[in-house]
Amino acid sequence: MKKIRLKKIKDKIIFANTVSLVFISFIIILGMTIFLIHKAVEAETKEMDKLVLSAIEKLNNVPIDKLKQTYKNYDYADKQYISLAVEKNGDFIYLTDDENRSDFKKIEVNKLETKWDRFVYKRIYTVNNTKYYAIRNFKFMEAHEILYVMLVMFVLITISIIIISKIVAEYVLNPLSNIIFQSKEINNHNIDAQLTKTRDDEIGELIDVLNETFKKKEEIIESQKTFSSDVSHELKTPLAIMKGYLDILEWGKNDKDLLNEAIENLNLEVKNIERIINTLFLSSNLEKITIKKEIINVNSLFEKIKKDYELLNIERKIIVKVDEKINIFADKNLISEVLRGLIDNSIKYSIGNIELIAKEDEMVEIIVRNYGEGIPEEEKKKLFNRNFQGKNAKKGVGLGLSIIKDIILLNDGEIYLENRKDGVDVRMLFKKMDYENE
């Protein structure tokens, strides 16, 4: 169907160009033809006036009875094309015997008549009260030749216009055919393909726009894949924690304190699951995330997270190093997910224990410390960029660093990475609580 439409566009271009240019050519050629014939006829009529006046001068003093014979004996150029008659003293004398005899007395004014095969010039010359009637038939070969030449020119111009229009239409539309073909290839799951740009005109600009569109389409598809992976991975931790507390309920249901603690933590994890889903949309829907800031005791937060991971029976130890009095003002659920994401990454990319550290000076500094291989300097800044994968990246890395950074920024904090000789610190800075204003 698209090929048929493309053909119609090409035919329309050819037809429109041909009709418009042929019409213009026809008007120009017609005007040139009329002008050239007019100039030629004008030259011939002037020549006729000279010849006829010369003959009249010869006949002017000749007696009436000798006019015809005298004219017959007088020879001049183009005589065979000129018919002549004289009206003198009431007598009408035909000096030539030809088919124009019946037309002489009809001549009233000077005029040029156009016949289908010739021009007829009729004129009255008055000399000494004698009228001379002259008719000149131009069987004008030059006019025919001009018409033939112009007709041939018109045909050649028409053919040229059709050929040129066809070439121009193909030049303009062939790239569109290629765009359609390549676009079909891309639609057939070949999302990595790019349209080939061969021109720097509007077609080239269109290709750039389409390539950018396809690139965004590819990014969206990859983002959807990543999102699905993130959802499945991020829900594992809270679901595993919930399973751990359900196990506690099963064997500790007679312990009222343990039962209440398990129920309370199950409720928290349900909220965390809801928060995780919202957080995973953060990269494209920041404005939809509602930040609920509150005063958070960092030590209590660390201990809660440590206890959650102990339920997962991980082989690593989580060590808490913090002053009990350190507090921050932030969204507790979001900060919890940040810490969990960083712990998950540490589990994947490091060895040994994981330390949760908090310090307070001019600002509150929270550190997630792991032990293992450092991060290459060229990757450190890029790790917070969306869709960036380091050379050691593993599939399903959990909460991406770009989203973690977004969360920290939403809570008016800062985050950066720092290599140590024996591992990596992820450092987060928050404003110090002003208790006097609380």
Phi and psi in degrees as a GROMACS rama.xvg file:
@    title "Ramachandran Plot"
@    xaxis  label "Phi"
@    yaxis  label "Psi"
@TYPE xy
-67.1157  -34.9682  LYS-2
-65.2513  -39.2543  LYS-3
-62.2313  -42.8704  ILE-4
-62.4116  -39.4464  ARG-5
-64.6979  -39.3032  LEU-6
-61.5603  -41.3335  LYS-7
-62.8583  -39.4385  LYS-8
-62.2217  -44.9292  ILE-9
-61.4121  -45.4044  LYS-10
-62.7997  -37.2681  ASP-11
-66.0692  -39.7467  LYS-12
-63.2507  -46.9736  ILE-13
-61.4141  -45.9966  ILE-14
-64.4121  -45.7433  PHE-15
-63.9606  -45.6945  ALA-16
-62.9842  -44.2772  ASN-17
-63.2911  -49.3165  THR-18
-61.2441  -47.1876  VAL-19
-66.2047  -46.6134  SER-20
-71.8363  -36.3114  LEU-21
-64.8057  -41.016  VAL-22
-62.4256  -45.5592  PHE-23
-62.2778  -42.6733  ILE-24
-63.238  -40.3577  SER-25
-62.3655  -43.9643  PHE-26
-63.1145  -43.0874  ILE-27
-64.7083  -46.8117  ILE-28
-66.1264  -40.8142  ILE-29
-62.1497  -44.4254  LEU-30
-62.3282  -42.5274  GLY-31
-63.9888  -40.2597  MET-32
-63.2809  -47.7753  THR-33
-62.2563  -42.2062  ILE-34
-62.7578  -46.7263  PHE-35
-65.5277  -41.4836  LEU-36
-66.0503  -40.5708  ILE-37
-61.0653  -44.1267  HIS-38
-64.7999  -38.3849  LYS-39
-67.2027  -44.9499  ALA-40
-64.7054  -40.967  VAL-41
-59.0481  -40.4982  GLU-42
-65.9654  -41.1793  ALA-43
-67.5846  -38.0799  GLU-44
-68.567  -36.8555  THR-45
-65.0587  -39.0726  LYS-46
-64.5998  -39.3633  GLU-47
-63.1849  -42.0122  MET-48
-59.1363  -41.9381  ASP-49
-63.3826  -43.3308  LYS-50
-66.7418  -45.4774  LEU-51
-66.5947  -42.8449  VAL-52
-62.8607  -34.5615  LEU-53
-65.1889  -40.6013  SER-54
-68.6454  -40.3935  ALA-55
-62.2391  -40.0259  ILE-56
-60.9294  -34.4155  GLU-57
-70.2946  -34.5275  LYS-58
-93.8309  -9.05491  LEU-59
-57.8188  -39.3387  ASN-60
-105.818  13.7726  ASN-61
-87.8627  135.578  VAL-62
-57.5223  155.192  PRO-63
-60.2683  -41.3498  ILE-64
-71.0835  -12.7044  ASP-65
-111.138  4.58341  LYS-66
-64.0673  -46.9437  LEU-67
-63.4975  -43.4917  LYS-68
-68.6564  -40.5782  GLN-69
-61.5052  -43.7242  THR-70
-64.7363  -36.6364  TYR-71
-63.1253  -37.8324  LYS-72
-80.2629  -14.1289  ASN-73
-88.2125  128.986  TYR-74
-117.222  138.088  ASP-75
-153.979  169.91  TYR-76
-65.5159  143.271  ALA-77
60.4607  23.4299  ASP-78
-60.5428  -35.6564  LYS-79
-66.6287  -17.0998  GLN-80
-97.2413  -1.60227  TYR-81
-114.829  129.445  ILE-82
-104.029  137.764  SER-83
-136.901  139.937  LEU-84
-140.8  154.858  ALA-85
-127.678  135.783  VAL-86
-116.831  110.954  GLU-87
-141.186  126.455  LYS-88
52.9366  39.3146  ASN-89
84.173  -5.85792  GLY-90
-97.1877  142.59  ASP-91
-116.434  115.076  PHE-92
-117.34  126.437  ILE-93
-88.732  113.514  TYR-94
-81.8177  -18.9638  LEU-95
-125.903  145.465  THR-96
-107.532  100.397  ASP-97
-153.231  -173.131  ASP-98
-71.683  -8.22141  GLU-99
-89.9394  3.08183  ASN-100
-55.5191  -41.9497  ARG-101
-71.9671  -14.2432  SER-102
-91.0984  -14.6906  ASP-103
-61.5513  -48.5447  PHE-104
-71.8679  -10.388  LYS-105
-85.8077  -10.661  LYS-106
-73.6538  120.357  ILE-107
-116.097  -34.3469  GLU-108
-138.095  164.241  VAL-109
-73.2416  132.563  ASN-110
-161.272  158.131  LYS-111
-113.555  121.521  LEU-112
-106.138  145.668  GLU-113
-111.032  120.392  THR-114
-101.847  170.594  LYS-115
-68.3453  -27.3524  TRP-116
-116.741  0.901457  ASP-117
-166.522  173.14  ARG-118
-111.585  142.766  PHE-119
-122.014  122.345  VAL-120
-108.835  121.512  TYR-121
-117.569  132.846  LYS-122
-150.183  149.416  ARG-123
-112.421  126.527  ILE-124
-111.2  127.871  TYR-125
-112.491  119.945  THR-126
-136.644  117.984  VAL-127
53.0809  52.4493  ASN-128
61.595  16.5751  ASN-129
-115.182  131.165  THR-130
-100.222  131.463  LYS-131
-113.471  122.598  TYR-132
-101.432  124.874  TYR-133
-126.066  136.307  ALA-134
-127.312  127.379  ILE-135
-120.114  124.046  ARG-136
-97.8976  117.877  ASN-137
-95.8601  97.8227  PHE-138
-84.7648  81.7417  LYS-139
-86.3925  93.5839  PHE-140
-64.1943  -34.0776  MET-141
-61.0951  -38.6282  GLU-142
-64.3631  -42.7567  ALA-143
-63.1467  -41.3388  HIS-144
-62.7803  -41.8858  GLU-145
-61.4774  -43.3115  ILE-146
-62.3855  -42.9494  LEU-147
-63.3401  -45.2608  TYR-148
-60.7423  -45.9033  VAL-149
-64.8547  -36.6903  MET-150
-65.0513  -43.8402  LEU-151
-62.2628  -42.8557  VAL-152
-59.6423  -42.6873  MET-153
-62.1354  -44.3979  PHE-154
-63.5223  -45.5867  VAL-155
-62.9868  -42.1162  LEU-156
-63.2731  -41.7633  ILE-157
-61.0073  -46.9929  THR-158
-61.9772  -43.0788  ILE-159
-61.0931  -42.9351  SER-160
-62.7115  -42.088  ILE-161
-62.5218  -44.8719  ILE-162
-64.5977  -46.4697  ILE-163
-63.6346  -41.4926  ILE-164
-62.6027  -39.6992  SER-165
-64.0894  -44.6378  LYS-166
-62.7472  -45.0484  ILE-167
-63.5533  -43.2862  VAL-168
-62.4039  -42.6635  ALA-169
-66.3423  -39.7299  GLU-170
-61.3431  -38.963  TYR-171
-77.3652  -40.2814  VAL-172
-95.3122  -21.1036  LEU-173
-57.6797  -42.6227  ASN-174
-59.3674  -33.2292  PRO-175
-66.5973  -36.4407  LEU-176
-62.1803  -42.3027  SER-177
-63.7361  -39.7645  ASN-178
-61.3628  -43.207  ILE-179
-63.5602  -45.0926  ILE-180
-62.9319  -48.805  PHE-181
-66.8419  -34.3947  GLN-182
-63.8549  -37.518  SER-183
-63.441  -38.8148  LYS-184
-61.7089  -42.8141  GLU-185
-65.6821  -39.9534  ILE-186
-65.6426  -25.7821  ASN-187
-84.4895  48.9099  ASN-188
70.7944  3.94679  HIS-189
-92.1161  66.3836  ASN-190
-72.1937  -13.8672  ILE-191
-81.336  -11.2813  ASP-192
-70.0148  153.454  ALA-193
-127.943  143.432  GLN-194
-68.3018  141.858  LEU-195
-82.9508  123.508  THR-196
-95.6123  120.836  LYS-197
-118.46  -6.46618  THR-198
-138.384  153.954  ARG-199
-109.717  34.3625  ASP-200
-109.434  -156.299  ASP-201
-61.7087  -33.9592  GLU-202
-63.5246  -44.0594  ILE-203
-60.9256  -39.9178  GLY-204
-64.6699  -39.3343  GLU-205
-62.0675  -41.6117  LEU-206
-62.4722  -41.4235  ILE-207
-59.7011  -44.0376  ASP-208
-63.7739  -44.1535  VAL-209
-65.9421  -41.0353  LEU-210
-60.5612  -40.5933  ASN-211
-65.0849  -38.8231  GLU-212
-64.4835  -45.014  THR-213
-63.7242  -36.7498  PHE-214
-64.0242  -42.6622  LYS-215
-64.921  -37.0097  LYS-216
-61.6079  -43.8656  LYS-217
-61.9867  -41.866  GLU-218
-64.0158  -38.7142  GLU-219
-63.7163  -43.9929  ILE-220
-62.8067  -45.1036  ILE-221
-63.6462  -37.57  GLU-222
-64.2956  -38.5211  SER-223
-65.0873  -39.6051  GLN-224
-63.8065  -45.6677  LYS-225
-62.3056  -41.4407  THR-226
-59.8467  -45.2725  PHE-227
-61.0926  -42.3403  SER-228
-63.7606  -43.4373  SER-229
-63.1662  -41.9921  ASP-230
-59.8529  -50.1207  VAL-231
-63.5222  -37.0321  SER-232
-74.3516  -45.1079  HIS-233
-67.7289  -27.252  GLU-234
-79.3098  -14.3673  LEU-235
-62.8049  -45.7174  LYS-236
-63.1515  -54.9055  THR-237
-63.5394  -33.0368  PRO-238
-68.2677  -38.5604  LEU-239
-65.3633  -39.9805  ALA-240
-62.6769  -43.1735  ILE-241
-61.7767  -40.0904  MET-242
-62.3865  -38.5715  LYS-243
-62.3094  -43.0792  GLY-244
-69.5406  -32.5764  TYR-245
-64.7363  -37.0886  LEU-246
-63.5254  -39.4923  ASP-247
-61.7026  -42.0272  ILE-248
-60.8658  -34.6982  LEU-249
-67.9519  -46.2602  GLU-250
-97.456  -9.57376  TRP-251
-117.754  24.7777  GLY-252
-68.1822  -17.9984  LYS-253
-86.7488  -10.6323  ASN-254
-92.7899  106.415  ASP-255
-59.9787  -44.7905  LYS-256
-63.7629  -43.8144  ASP-257
-65.768  -36.9444  LEU-258
-64.564  -47.1257  LEU-259
-63.0892  -39.9883  ASN-260
-64.1519  -42.1227  GLU-261
-64.4803  -43.9915  ALA-262
-63.8111  -42.3317  ILE-263
-61.1862  -43.9019  GLU-264
-71.2162  -32.8773  ASN-265
-62.1101  -43.4128  LEU-266
-60.6049  -39.8175  ASN-267
-63.7079  -40.6657  LEU-268
-69.7188  -33.0322  GLU-269
-61.1733  -43.213  VAL-270
-64.4705  -37.7683  LYS-271
-64.0709  -39.0109  ASN-272
-61.5826  -44.0511  ILE-273
-61.0697  -42.0992  GLU-274
-66.4576  -36.455  ARG-275
-60.6229  -46.1337  ILE-276
-60.3162  -43.5544  ILE-277
-63.8972  -39.3818  ASN-278
-65.0536  -37.8556  THR-279
-65.3238  -20.6816  LEU-280
-88.1681  -0.505585  PHE-281
-60.9029  -38.93  LEU-282
-60.684  -31.3208  SER-283
-114.328  -6.17702  SER-284
-137.102  49.3994  ASN-285
-56.0026  -37.8703  LEU-286
-69.6745  -15.3702  GLU-287
-88.8529  -10.8418  LYS-288
-82.9834  123.556  ILE-289
-91.6247  118.411  THR-290
-89.5783  122.097  ILE-291
-115.512  91.7534  LYS-292
-80.3959  146.86  LYS-293
-153.544  166.274  GLU-294
-75.8518  122.753  ILE-295
-114.327  126.086  ILE-296
-80.7845  115.097  ASN-297
-63.6567  -38.893  VAL-298
-61.4333  -45.3648  ASN-299
-63.2917  -40.1768  SER-300
-62.8259  -44.9435  LEU-301
-61.1968  -45.5244  PHE-302
-62.8895  -39.3136  GLU-303
-62.8381  -45.5911  LYS-304
-65.7479  -40.7847  ILE-305
-58.4022  -45.4456  LYS-306
-63.6234  -38.8741  LYS-307
-59.435  -44.8478  ASP-308
-72.2005  -28.0661  TYR-309
-64.2621  -31.9742  GLU-310
-67.0296  -24.2735  LEU-311
-81.357  -6.18473  LEU-312
57.3877  42.2995  ASN-313
-73.8818  154.574  ILE-314
-77.6151  -13.4884  GLU-315
-90.4928  156.806  ARG-316
-101.357  140.432  LYS-317
-105.183  117.757  ILE-318
-105.391  127.165  ILE-319
-99.7635  126.82  VAL-320
-128.814  97.4412  LYS-321
-158.477  148.424  VAL-322
-78.8088  132.857  ASP-323
-61.6478  -20.0433  GLU-324
-89.2289  -3.10637  LYS-325
-76.7537  125.846  ILE-326
-127.693  153.488  ASN-327
-131.394  160.366  ILE-328
-110.959  102.554  PHE-329
-160.056  178.633  ALA-330
-81.3968  112.741  ASP-331
-61.9805  -43.8239  LYS-332
-64.8627  -42.8816  ASN-333
-67.0257  -42.0699  LEU-334
-64.924  -35.7547  ILE-335
-60.5708  -43.0881  SER-336
-67.3851  -33.4855  GLU-337
-62.1831  -48.2853  VAL-338
-63.3944  -41.6167  LEU-339
-63.5213  -41.927  ARG-340
-61.3706  -41.5786  GLY-341
-70.0255  -36.5493  LEU-342
-65.2685  -44.2646  ILE-343
-58.5181  -43.4108  ASP-344
-63.1835  -39.5301  ASN-345
-63.9684  -38.1048  SER-346
-62.6247  -38.0645  ILE-347
-76.3636  -38.7939  LYS-348
-110.962  5.2047  TYR-349
-139.149  175.813  SER-350
-123.398  164.186  ILE-351
80.4097  -168.021  GLY-352
-73.1906  161.627  ASN-353
-117.922  129.565  ILE-354
-111.035  135.567  GLU-355
-107.898  113.261  LEU-356
-120.579  141.71  ILE-357
-135.69  134.375  ALA-358
-130.918  152.765  LYS-359
-130.67  124.347  GLU-360
-138.024  -116.083  ASP-361
-71.6219  -26.6837  GLU-362
-135.409  166.048  MET-363
-89.4125  125.866  VAL-364
-113.982  123.598  GLU-365
-110.056  130.284  ILE-366
-125.005  131.633  ILE-367
-107.276  112.088  VAL-368
-110.451  132.395  ARG-369
-127.838  169.859  ASN-370
-122.575  130.553  TYR-371
156.78  -149.331  GLY-372
-77.5868  139.201  GLU-373
-76.7546  178.023  GLY-374
-101.205  130.053  ILE-375
-54.3656  140.606  PRO-376
-58.3508  -36.504  GLU-377
-69.7858  -14.4315  GLU-378
-99.7498  -17.5404  GLU-379
-55.9261  -50.6249  LYS-380
-72.4423  -33.1254  LYS-381
-73.8254  -20.9798  LYS-382
-61.1267  -24.5672  LEU-383
-87.113  -2.05552  PHE-384
-80.8748  145.427  ASN-385
-65.5449  137.887  ARG-386
69.9869  5.87543  ASN-387
-80.3038  135.32  PHE-388
-122.598  120.269  GLN-389
-69.8555  167.822  GLY-390
-66.1231  -23.5446  LYS-391
-102.19  13.2563  ASN-392
-65.4145  144.444  ALA-393
-115.093  151.874  LYS-394
-64.3131  137.143  LYS-395
72.8562  58.4413  GLY-396
-81.7372  2.12711  VAL-397
86.5378  -153.232  GLY-398
-63.9139  113.855  LEU-399
-63.097  150.159  GLY-400
-63.0052  -29.3805  LEU-401
-64.2637  -40.3736  SER-402
-71.1  -39.2255  ILE-403
-58.7077  -44.2615  ILE-404
-61.8436  -42.1528  LYS-405
-59.1338  -41.8634  ASP-406
-63.8361  -45.5781  ILE-407
-61.4918  -42.0792  ILE-408
-64.3394  -38.7756  LEU-409
-62.6118  -27.4008  LEU-410
-97.9373  21.0262  ASN-411
61.6383  33.4139  ASP-412
-113.51  -178.409  GLY-413
-129.871  153.829  GLU-414
-143.994  142.079  ILE-415
-157.619  164.587  TYR-416
-106.329  147.253  LEU-417
-140.995  123.004  GLU-418
-78.824  141.512  ASN-419
-116.574  172.04  ARG-420
-64.2985  -31.4848  LYS-421
-116.003  17.0728  ASP-422
163.265  -154.868  GLY-423
-134.644  138.605  VAL-424
-109.29  131.341  ASP-425
-101.757  113.117  VAL-426
-105.723  133.534  ARG-427
-125.049  132.771  MET-428
-113.491  133.937  LEU-429
-130.217  155.292  PHE-430
-64.8357  142.031  LYS-431
-71.3182  139.12  LYS-432
-68.7597  132.206  MET-433
-98.721  95.0701  ASP-434
-68.7044  -22.5992  TYR-435
-66.9951  -27.8211  GLU-436
-96.6288  -1.64775  ASN-437
